[in-house]
Amino acid sequence: MRGRISSGRGARIEYGADYNPEQWPREVWVRDVALMREAGVTIATVGVFSWALLQPAADVWDLDWLGDVLDLLHDGGVAVDLATATASPPPWLTTAHPEVLPVDELGRTLWPGGRQHWRPTSPVFRRHALELVERLARRFGDHPALVAWHVNNELGCHNAHDYSDDAAAAFRVWLRERHGSIAELNAAWGTAFWSQSYGRWAEILPPRLAGTPANPTQQLDFARFSSDALREHLRAERDLLRAITPDVPVTTNFMVMTESSRMDYASWAGEVDIVSNDHYVRPGRHEHDELSFSANLTGGLAGGRPWWLMEHSTSAVNWQEVNRAKRPGELVRDVLTHVAHGADAVCFFQWRQSTAGAERFHSAMVPHAGPDSAVFREVAALGATLDGLAPVAGSHRKRAPVAVLFDWDSWWATSQEYLPSSRLEYRRHAVEWCTAFTDVGVRVDVLPAGADLTGHALVVAPMLHVMDTARARRLTDHVEGGGHLVATYFSGIVDANAHVHLGGYPGALRDLLGIRIEEFTPLLDGESVELAACDGAGTDWTGTVWTDRIDVVDAEVLAHYRTGANAGRAAVTRRAVPGGGSAAWVSTQLDAVALAALVRLLLPPAAASELPTQARGRVELVVRSGDGVEFWFLVNRTTDPVDVELAGDVLHGVRDGELVRLGPRGGAVLRRAL
């Protein structure tokens, strides 16, 4: 099976980092391999930014030094994830062919000096990149250290949206394939508005800077095209690698984290043999919940199968306004969370901290202080911890009773201008719903919006704005089959072309929800409303960002507005359908306390918490299963010790009688027989 590394020890959680030996003299390489063995490193990603050294000039190649590195790593028992080195073209290439450089929406060329200075649609760049890939594959394809190919690096991190003439030509081809004819494109884009009707394909451009925001469907299609263009580059390198080395799995590192929005990874996941992800924490009140959400979504993209954490940091990064070192316990807790959601490899950027270059202050496994340092001792201890979790390797994430859906089309569409509110935060809204279930102790899966919903008792669609007929039908089938649905404000409003569904909001979901909305009533900055839950206890909740003027057609009112323009009207509704299913609507952004209370109200019996009462909200539970056992990952979300009464063999953590003791920001892994 592609994606599984075999070793004499059997399955294991791989452990390692990006390794950049080209930054160091050769005498350091030998010391590095010895230190890797000391730290428990089993895998290294090599060659990510080495194109200029592998090909110093157009007709000059030097692959011998890379061969020496692979030999050293193999002799030291370290496997290699070999990068194709195409992430950043060398100076000779951009000097000879400046037409490969990307162009921004203002028409400005983005010059060399950083990284990823190439157009995804440039045929010149593609030709040179594939020549490099072929050289590497033919030279190292049968090297005993090679266990995986690493295509490019963080595709689209800095060059996702290119507005060049190459991009314009490729965009027209993409549009012709999507829409078929100019007439159909005009209909899809609604070009009758503002006299935008096109007569020839050559008239169509990317949404370059104009006097007003561009046509919203043009923007949405360009976002889709840009993601697809990067995916096409991934496919080109992958296909060449598979042709030469068919038995070596291919991966590329996604960036499922914070605001990395430009790549539709749901459409990419099927293109690789191993789903891999890079994740870096942005400090804040809910930083660990965001990490868990990202790891959870990566597991969803992988279909619950194992995936690789390709990059994260041992401590501080270098690109935030203030780069905070990790606090005690955070490193292990972060890693356990990723492994809980399916990571079978845990890797850092990078192995040895650089002395020069833009990332010289980014933390590494071996810091500037050297191996006689707290960071190195901690990463060495982590290597031993992961070695003890070898039984987990290869297991799949157990399906959770709740699914939260995530959709890149809706993220892009709700980020545009000329909407009812510019305060919509699609990803944050989804994270908050996921956090709410963790707050009440319920396991949740974060899934691409097109994923199979079978087995999930409750499905949440936060701000699922783009809703074609097929997607609405899937959600309806889920409810009519006895499942439960929660949709939130601004969901179901437009079709795949960003055209508004007529007849009243929430458009495609209106009949399923049993409500009708004539007009949105978003809230101003600093404005809030009070809600009263219809639970007989007079519970007050607070809402911000958005409200709806709801007319109830066929639904139960679970909460109504006490204040604001919609005072006295429904705020949260639920419609029961024959067969035991239900569909609920939440028309405002609830605060964390209110959202947790609502989640408790909406949870069906099949989605009850599996945690003891005292641990709910304080501990996150994720379960992996395989070969007749389950692995329960318990992650302490607090800075206080937490005791959890659970049975099971402890693979990691501390047991005291019937209690599993979790230190501040600590964790434990239990093996439980089925």
C-alpha positions in Angstrom: 0.0 0.0 0.0 1.3 3.4 -0.9 2.2 5.7 2.0 3.3 3.1 4.5 7.0 3.0 5.4 8.3 -0.4 6.2 11.2 -1.0 8.5 12.9 -3.8 10.4 11.0 -2.6 13.5 7.6 -2.8 11.9 5.1 0.1 11.9 6.1 3.2 13.8 5.3 6.9 14.2 7.9 8.6 12.0 9.9 11.4 13.5 12.1 14.0 11.9 12.4 17.4 10.2 13.4 19.3 7.1 17.1 18.8 6.8 19.1 21.4 4.9 22.7 20.2 4.9 23.6 22.6 2.0 23.6 25.4 4.7 26.5 23.7 6.6 30.0 22.4 5.9 30.4 18.7 5.4 32.0 18.0 8.8 28.7 19.0 10.4 26.8 16.4 8.4 28.3 13.5 10.2 27.6 15.1 13.6 24.0 15.8 12.5 23.4 12.1 11.7 24.8 11.1 15.1 22.5 13.6 16.8 19.5 12.4 14.8 20.1 8.9 16.2 20.3 10.4 19.7 17.0 12.3 19.2 15.2 9.2 17.8 14.8 10.8 14.3 13.6 8.3 11.7 12.9 10.4 8.7 14.2 13.7 7.1 12.9 15.8 4.3 15.9 16.8 2.1 16.5 19.1 -0.8 13.5 21.5 -0.5 15.3 24.7 -1.5 18.4 23.3 -3.2 17.7 23.9 -6.9 20.4 26.5 -7.3 23.0 24.0 -6.0 21.7 21.0 -7.9 21.7 23.0 -11.1 24.1 25.9 -10.8 23.6 26.9 -14.5 21.4 26.0 -17.4 23.6 23.2 -18.6 25.5 22.4 -15.3 24.3 19.7 -12.9 25.7 18.7 -9.5 23.8 15.9 -7.8 26.7 14.2 -6.1 26.6 16.2 -2.9 22.9 15.2 -2.5 23.9 11.6 -3.1 26.4 11.9 -0.3 23.8 13.2 2.1 21.4 10.4 1.3 24.2 7.8 1.8 25.0 9.3 5.2 21.3 9.3 6.3 20.8 5.8 5.1 23.9 4.5 7.0 22.5 6.3 10.1 19.1 4.6 9.8 17.3 7.7 8.7 14.8 7.4 5.9 14.5 10.3 3.3 11.4 12.1 2.0 13.2 13.6 -1.0 11.9 17.0 -2.2 11.8 17.8 -6.0 13.4 21.2 -5.2 11.1 23.1 -7.5 9.8 25.5 -4.9 12.0 28.4 -5.8 13.8 28.8 -9.2 17.5 29.7 -9.2 18.7 33.2 -10.2 20.1 32.0 -13.6 16.6 30.8 -14.6 14.7 34.0 -13.7 17.5 36.1 -15.3 17.2 34.2 -18.5 13.4 33.9 -18.4 11.9 36.7 -16.4 8.6 35.7 -18.0 8.3 32.9 -15.3 7.9 35.6 -12.5 4.4 36.1 -11.1 2.4 39.3 -11.5 0.1 40.8 -8.8 -3.3 42.3 -9.4 -1.8 45.8 -10.0 0.4 44.4 -12.8 3.6 44.5 -10.8 6.2 41.8 -11.3 7.1 39.9 -8.1 10.9 39.8 -8.3 13.4 37.2 -7.0 14.9 37.6 -3.6 12.4 35.6 -1.6 10.9 32.3 -2.5 8.2 30.8 -4.8 8.8 33.4 -7.5 7.2 31.5 -10.3 3.9 31.4 -12.2 1.9 28.2 -11.7 0.8 28.5 -15.4 4.2 29.3 -16.9 5.1 26.7 -19.6 8.7 27.8 -19.3 8.9 27.2 -15.6 7.0 23.9 -16.0 9.6 22.7 -18.6 12.6 23.5 -16.4 10.9 22.2 -13.2 10.1 18.8 -14.8 13.6 18.5 -16.2 14.9 18.8 -12.6 12.3 16.3 -11.3 13.3 13.8 -14.0 17.0 14.1 -13.1 16.3 13.5 -9.4 14.0 10.6 -10.0 16.4 8.8 -12.4 19.4 9.4 -10.1 17.8 8.6 -6.7 14.7 6.6 -7.5 16.3 3.3 -6.4 18.3 4.8 -3.5 17.7 2.7 -0.3 17.1 5.8 1.8 14.2 7.0 -0.4 10.7 6.3 1.1 8.7 9.2 -0.4 8.8 12.0 -2.9 8.0 15.5 -1.7 6.6 17.6 -4.5 7.6 21.3 -4.5 6.9 22.8 -1.1 3.8 24.6 0.4 2.4 25.0 -3.1 0.7 28.4 -3.3 2.0 29.9 0.0 3.3 33.0 -1.8 2.2 32.6 -5.5 -1.3 31.3 -5.4 -2.9 34.2 -7.3 -1.0 35.2 -10.4 -2.5 37.8 -12.7 0.0 37.5 -15.6 -0.7 37.0 -19.3 0.1 33.3 -18.8 -2.5 33.1 -16.1 -5.0 35.0 -18.3 -4.6 32.5 -21.1 -4.8 29.5 -18.8 -7.9 31.1 -17.1 -9.7 31.3 -20.4 -9.0 27.6 -21.1 -10.2 26.7 -17.6 -13.4 28.8 -18.1 -14.1 27.2 -21.5 -13.9 23.7 -19.9 -16.1 24.8 -17.0 -18.8 26.7 -18.9 -18.6 25.5 -22.4 -19.5 28.6 -24.3 -19.4 32.4 -24.0 -23.2 32.5 -23.7 -23.1 30.0 -20.8 -20.3 32.0 -19.2 -22.2 35.2 -19.5 -25.2 33.5 -17.8 -23.1 32.1 -15.0 -21.3 35.4 -14.3 -24.5 37.5 -14.6 -22.7 39.8 -17.0 -25.8 41.7 -17.9 -25.1 43.6 -14.7 -22.8 46.7 -15.3 -22.5 46.0 -19.1 -20.0 43.2 -18.6 -21.2 40.8 -21.4 -18.4 39.1 -23.3 -18.3 38.4 -27.0 -15.0 36.5 -27.3 -12.9 34.5 -24.9 -10.0 36.8 -25.5 -11.8 39.6 -23.8 -11.8 37.8 -20.4 -9.1 38.7 -17.9 -8.3 37.6 -14.3 -9.9 40.0 -11.8 -7.1 42.5 -11.9 -7.4 45.7 -9.9 -10.4 47.8 -11.1 -12.3 50.8 -9.9 -14.8 48.6 -8.1 -14.7 45.0 -6.8 -14.7 42.6 -9.7 -17.7 40.5 -10.7 -18.3 38.1 -7.7 -18.6 35.0 -9.9 -15.5 36.0 -11.8 -13.7 36.3 -8.4 -15.0 32.9 -7.3 -14.1 31.2 -10.6 -10.6 32.8 -10.4 -10.2 31.4 -6.9 -11.2 28.0 -8.1 -8.9 28.3 -11.2 -5.9 29.4 -9.1 -6.3 26.4 -6.8 -6.7 24.1 -9.8 -3.6 25.6 -11.5 -1.4 24.8 -8.5 -3.0 21.3 -8.4 -2.1 20.8 -12.1 1.5 21.6 -11.3 1.3 19.0 -8.5 -0.1 16.5 -10.9 2.6 17.2 -13.5 5.4 16.5 -11.1 3.6 13.5 -9.5 2.9 11.9 -12.9 6.5 12.1 -13.9 7.6 10.6 -10.6 5.1 7.8 -10.8 6.3 7.0 -14.4 9.9 6.6 -13.2 9.4 5.3 -9.6 5.9 3.7 -9.5 6.5 2.1 -6.1 7.5 5.3 -4.2 4.6 7.2 -2.7 4.2 10.9 -3.5 3.2 13.7 -1.1 3.2 17.5 -0.9 2.7 19.6 2.2 -0.7 21.2 2.5 -1.1 24.3 4.8 -4.3 23.6 6.7 -3.9 26.3 9.3 -5.3 29.7 10.3 -5.9 31.9 7.2 -4.3 29.8 4.5 -7.4 30.0 2.3 -6.3 29.9 -1.3 -5.9 26.2 -1.9 -9.0 23.9 -2.0 -7.4 21.0 -0.4 -10.6 18.9 -0.6 -9.9 18.7 -4.3 -6.2 18.0 -3.8 -6.3 15.2 -1.3 -7.0 12.5 -3.9 -4.0 13.5 -5.9 -1.4 12.4 -3.4 -0.5 9.0 -1.9 0.0 10.5 1.6 -1.8 13.6 2.8 0.7 15.8 4.5 0.3 19.1 6.4 2.2 22.0 7.8 0.8 23.7 10.9 2.1 26.6 12.9 0.3 28.0 16.0 -0.7 31.6 16.1 -0.7 32.6 19.8 -4.1 33.6 21.2 -6.8 32.6 23.6 -8.0 29.6 21.5 -4.7 28.7 19.9 -4.9 25.0 20.8 -8.5 24.7 19.6 -7.4 26.1 16.2 -4.5 23.5 16.1 -7.0 20.8 16.9 -9.4 22.0 14.3 -6.6 22.0 11.7 -5.4 18.6 12.6 -9.0 17.4 12.6 -9.7 18.8 9.1 -6.4 17.3 7.8 -7.7 13.9 9.1 -11.0 14.6 7.3 -9.1 15.3 4.1 -7.3 12.0 4.5 -10.6 10.2 4.9 -9.7 9.2 8.5 -6.6 7.4 7.3 -3.1 8.2 8.6 -1.4 11.3 7.3 1.9 13.1 7.9 2.6 16.3 9.9 5.3 17.6 7.6 6.2 20.8 9.4 5.6 22.5 12.7 7.9 24.3 15.2 9.8 23.1 18.2 9.3 26.6 19.7 9.1 30.1 18.3 8.6 30.9 14.6 10.1 34.0 12.9 7.2 35.5 10.8 4.7 36.7 13.4 4.8 40.2 14.9 5.9 38.8 18.2 7.4 35.3 18.1 6.7 33.6 21.4 8.6 30.5 22.6 6.5 27.5 23.5 5.6 27.1 27.1 6.2 24.0 29.2 4.1 21.1 28.0 3.0 22.7 24.7 5.4 20.8 22.4 4.2 17.4 23.5 0.6 18.4 23.7 0.7 19.8 20.2 2.2 16.6 18.9 -0.2 14.4 20.7 -3.1 16.3 19.2 -1.8 15.9 15.7 -1.2 12.2 16.3 -4.6 11.8 17.8 -6.2 13.1 14.6 -4.2 10.6 12.5 -0.6 11.9 12.0 1.7 8.9 11.5 4.7 11.1 11.0 5.7 14.1 13.1 8.3 16.5 11.6 9.6 19.9 12.3 10.9 22.8 10.3 13.8 22.3 10.7 16.6 20.0 12.0 19.3 22.6 12.6 18.6 26.3 13.2 20.0 28.4 10.4 22.6 31.1 11.0 21.7 33.1 7.9 18.7 33.9 5.8 15.2 34.9 6.4 14.4 32.1 8.8 17.5 32.3 11.0 15.4 33.0 14.1 12.9 30.2 13.4 13.3 27.4 16.1 14.6 24.0 15.2 15.4 20.6 16.7 19.0 21.7 17.2 18.9 25.4 18.2 21.6 28.0 18.0 22.6 27.0 21.5 23.4 23.4 20.2 22.4 20.0 21.6 23.2 21.1 25.2 19.9 23.0 25.4 16.5 22.6 26.8 14.9 22.4 23.3 17.1 19.5 22.1 16.6 17.6 25.3 12.8 18.1 24.9 12.8 16.9 21.3 14.9 13.9 22.2 12.4 13.0 24.9 9.6 13.4 22.4 11.4 11.0 20.1 11.3 8.4 22.9 7.6 9.2 23.5 6.7 8.6 19.9 8.7 5.4 19.8 6.4 4.2 22.6 3.4 5.0 20.5 4.4 2.6 17.7 1.3 0.5 18.3 -0.8 3.4 17.2 0.8 3.6 13.7 -1.5 2.6 10.9 -4.7 2.9 12.9 -7.5 5.0 11.5 -9.4 7.8 13.3 -12.7 6.4 14.7 -15.7 8.2 13.2 -17.1 10.8 15.6 -20.9 11.1 16.3 -20.8 14.8 15.1 -19.4 16.2 11.9 -18.6 19.9 11.2 -18.5 20.6 7.5 -15.9 22.9 5.9 -16.1 24.3 2.3 -13.5 26.4 0.5 -16.1 27.8 -2.0 -18.0 29.2 0.9 -14.8 30.5 2.5 -13.9 32.3 -0.7 -17.4 33.6 -1.4 -17.9 35.0 2.2 -14.6 36.8 2.0 -15.6 39.0 -1.0 -16.7 42.6 -0.8 -20.2 43.9 -1.3 -21.8 41.5 1.1 -24.4 42.3 3.8 -21.5 42.4 6.3 -17.7 42.5 5.9 -17.3 41.1 9.4 -17.9 37.5 8.4 -15.1 35.2 9.4 -15.8 31.8 7.9 -13.0 29.7 9.3 -13.2 31.2 12.8 -16.9 30.5 12.8 -16.3 26.8 11.9 -13.5 26.6 14.6 -15.9 28.0 17.2 -18.5 25.3 16.5 -15.9 22.6 16.7 -14.7 24.1 20.0 -18.2 24.1 21.4 -18.5 20.3 21.0 -15.1 19.9 22.7 -16.4 22.1 25.5 -19.2 19.7 26.2 -17.0 16.6 25.9 -18.2 15.3 22.5 -16.0 14.0 19.8 -16.3 15.8 16.4 -14.9 15.2 12.9 -14.2 18.2 10.7 -15.0 17.1 7.1 -14.9 18.6 3.6 -18.4 19.6 2.7 -18.6 16.9 0.1 -17.7 14.0 2.4 -19.8 11.0 3.2 -22.1 11.8 6.2 -23.0 8.2 7.0 -22.6 7.4 10.7 -22.7 11.0 11.9 -25.7 11.5 14.1 -25.4 15.3 13.9 -24.0 17.4 11.1 -23.2 21.1 11.5 -23.0 23.4 8.4 -21.5 26.7 9.7 -22.1 29.4 7.2 -22.3 27.0 4.3 -23.0 29.8 1.9 -22.6 28.1 -1.5 -25.3 25.5 -1.9 -26.2 23.9 -5.2 -29.1 21.6 -5.6 -27.0 18.4 -5.2 -25.5 19.6 -1.9 -28.9 20.6 -0.5 -30.2 17.2 -1.5 -27.5 15.4 0.4 -28.2 17.4 3.5 -32.0 16.7 3.1 -31.3 13.0 2.6 -29.3 13.0 5.8 -32.2 14.6 7.8 -34.9 12.5 6.1 -32.8 9.4 6.9 -33.0 10.2 10.7 -30.0 12.4 11.0 -29.8 15.9 12.5 -28.6 19.0 10.9 -27.6 22.5 12.2 -27.1 25.3 9.7 -26.0 28.8 10.6 -26.6 32.3 9.3 -25.8 33.1 5.6 -25.9 29.4 4.7 -27.7 28.1 1.6 -27.9 31.6 0.0 -26.2 31.2 -3.4 -25.7 28.5 -6.0 -22.4 27.3 -7.4 -22.3 30.4 -9.6 -22.8 32.7 -6.6 -26.4 33.5 -7.8 -28.9 34.1 -5.1 -31.6 31.5 -4.6 -34.9 33.3 -5.0 -38.0 33.0 -2.9 -36.5 34.1 0.4 -33.6 33.0 2.5 -32.0 30.6 3.4 -32.6 29.7 -0.2 -31.7 26.1 -0.9 -32.4 25.1 2.7 -35.6 27.1 3.3 -38.1 24.2 3.0 -35.9 21.8 5.0 -35.6 24.3 7.8 -39.2 25.4 7.8 -38.4 29.1 7.9 -38.3 32.1 5.6 -36.2 35.2 5.8 -36.9 38.3 3.8 -34.1 40.5 4.9 -30.7 40.1 6.6 -30.1 42.3 9.7 -26.3 42.1 10.4 -25.0 43.9 13.4 -22.5 46.8 13.6 -19.1 46.6 15.3 -19.6 46.5 19.0 -23.3 45.8 18.7 -24.9 42.8 20.4 -28.3 41.3 21.0 -29.7 39.3 23.9 -31.5 36.0 23.3 -33.8 34.0 25.6 -33.7 30.3 25.3 -37.1 28.7 25.3 -36.1 26.2 27.9 -38.3 27.3 30.7 -35.3 28.6 32.7 -35.1 32.1 31.2 -31.6 31.5 30.1 -30.0 34.6 28.4 -27.6 34.2 25.5 -25.6 36.9 23.7 -25.3 37.2 19.9 -23.0 39.3 17.7 -22.1 39.9 14.0 -25.4 38.8 12.5 -29.1 38.4 13.0 -32.0 37.3 10.8 -35.6 38.5 10.5 -37.1 35.0 10.6 -40.7 34.1 9.7 -41.4 30.6 11.2 -43.3 28.5 8.7 -43.0 25.0 10.1 -40.5 24.9 13.0 -40.1 24.9 16.7 -38.6 28.1 18.3 -35.7 27.2 20.6 -34.6 30.7 21.3 -35.9 34.2 20.5 -34.4 37.7 20.5 -35.0 39.7 23.6 -33.3 42.9 22.2 -32.4 44.4 18.9 -34.3 45.0 15.7 -35.8 41.5 15.8 -36.8 41.5 19.5 -39.6 39.0 20.0 -38.8 37.0 16.8 -37.2 33.6 16.5 -33.4 33.4 16.7 -32.9 29.6 16.8 -35.3 27.2 15.3 -35.6 23.4 14.7 -37.9 21.5 12.4 -38.6 17.9 13.1 -39.2 15.6 10.1 -40.8 12.2 9.8 -38.3 9.5 10.6 -36.8 11.2 13.6 -34.5 13.6 12.0 -34.4 17.4 12.4 -33.0 20.6 10.9 -32.0 23.6 13.0 -31.1 27.2 12.1 -28.9 29.5 14.2 -29.2 33.1 13.1 -26.5 34.8 15.1 -22.9 34.4 16.3 -23.3 33.1 19.9 -20.6 33.6 22.5 -18.8 30.5 23.8 -21.0 29.9 26.8 -24.2 30.3 24.8 -22.9 28.1 22.0 -22.0 25.3 24.4 -25.5 25.6 26.0 -27.1 25.4 22.6 -24.9 22.4 21.6 -26.2 20.5 24.7 -29.7 21.3 23.7 -29.2 20.1 20.1 -27.2 16.9 20.8 -29.1 13.7 20.0 -28.7 10.8 22.4 -26.4 9.1 19.8 -23.9 11.9 20.3 -23.5 11.7 24.0 -20.1 12.4 25.6 -17.8 9.4 26.3 -15.8 11.3 28.9 -16.5 11.2 32.6 -18.4 14.3 33.7 -15.5 16.0 35.5 -13.3 15.8 32.4 -15.8 17.3 29.9 -14.6 20.6 28.6 -11.3 20.3 30.2 -10.1 17.4 28.2 -10.3 16.8 24.5 -10.9 13.1 23.5 -9.9 11.7 20.1 -10.1 8.0 19.3 -8.1 6.0 16.7 -8.9 2.3 16.1 -7.5 -0.8 14.4 -6.9 -4.5 14.9 -9.4 -5.0 17.7 -8.2 -2.1 19.8 -8.9 1.6 20.3 -6.4 4.3 21.2 -7.9 7.0 23.3 -6.0 10.3 23.2 -6.7 12.6 26.2 -5.4 16.1 25.8 -5.6 18.6 28.7 -6.9 21.9 27.3 -6.1 23.7 30.6 -3.1 24.9 32.6 -4.3 22.9 35.6 -3.9 19.2 36.4 -6.8 17.1 35.5 -7.6 13.5 36.7 -9.7 11.3 34.4 -11.2 8.0 35.6 -10.9 5.7 32.6 -9.8 2.1 32.0 -7.1 1.1 29.6 -3.4 0.4 29.3 -1.4 3.6 29.4 0.9 4.0 26.4 1.8 7.5 27.4 1.0 9.4 30.5 0.6 8.6 34.2 -1.9 6.2 35.8 -2.7 6.3 39.6 -5.1 3.5 40.3 -8.3 4.2 38.5 -7.2 7.7 37.5 -5.2 8.9 34.6 -3.4 12.0 35.7 -2.9 14.8 33.1 -0.5 17.5 34.0 -1.0 21.1 32.9 -1.2 21.1 29.0 -0.5 17.4 29.4 -1.8 14.3 27.7 -2.2 10.6 27.8 -2.8 7.7 25.4 -4.8 4.7 26.4 -5.0 1.4 24.6 -8.5 -0.2 25.1 -9.6 -3.6 23.8 -12.8 -3.6 21.8 
